[in-house]
Amino acid sequence: MEFHNYLRSGRILALDLGKKRIGLALSDALGITAQGLPTLHRTTIREDIAALDLLARSHEVDFVLMGHPINMNGTEGRQATYTQDFARRLTERTGIRVEYWDERLTSREAERVLKQSGISIEKRARAVDRLSAVILLESFLEASALSKESSQSLDQSLNETGDHQA
């Protein structure tokens, strides 16, 4: 994945798509931090996409990052197909591109963090979708930052040796 193509001035909206709820997180404009947003409780696909369209426009979202639900063995199941269909419909409605990011273990990590926090089971259930989206986005942002640092380091090395071609 070429991260430098994603590093623009716009924000990233991360979605943790579920059957009943969509966990949401938003990056800052510089792509450094992830902030959880209120969970979207699903109604119909049409209404869900309309709500996401409004949210993306109001926050000047550059692209949507969706959790890619692949199995632990790397294969795609029914949820991956459903996610891809939802992403296609979201892009058709909004014109905003959707990118996928491996979401394996994000829900488990969110549940672990919430359990360690000591909050009640009821509150954990309400917070897990949002935290999953935050973890997904943070993972992407960290990988993007590392890629950017590697690219800058390589460019600097090439410039120092004179091997860099403009």
Buried (B, 14 or more C-beta within 10 A) or exposed (E): EEBEEBBEEBBBBBBBBBEEBBBBBBBEBEBEEBEBBEBBEBEEEEEBBBBBBEBBEEBEBBBBBBBBBBEEEEEEEEBBEEBBEBBEBBBEBBEBEBBBBBBBEBBEBBBEBBEEEEEEEEEBEEBBBBBBBBBBBBBBBEBBBEBBEEBEEEEEEEEEEEEEEE
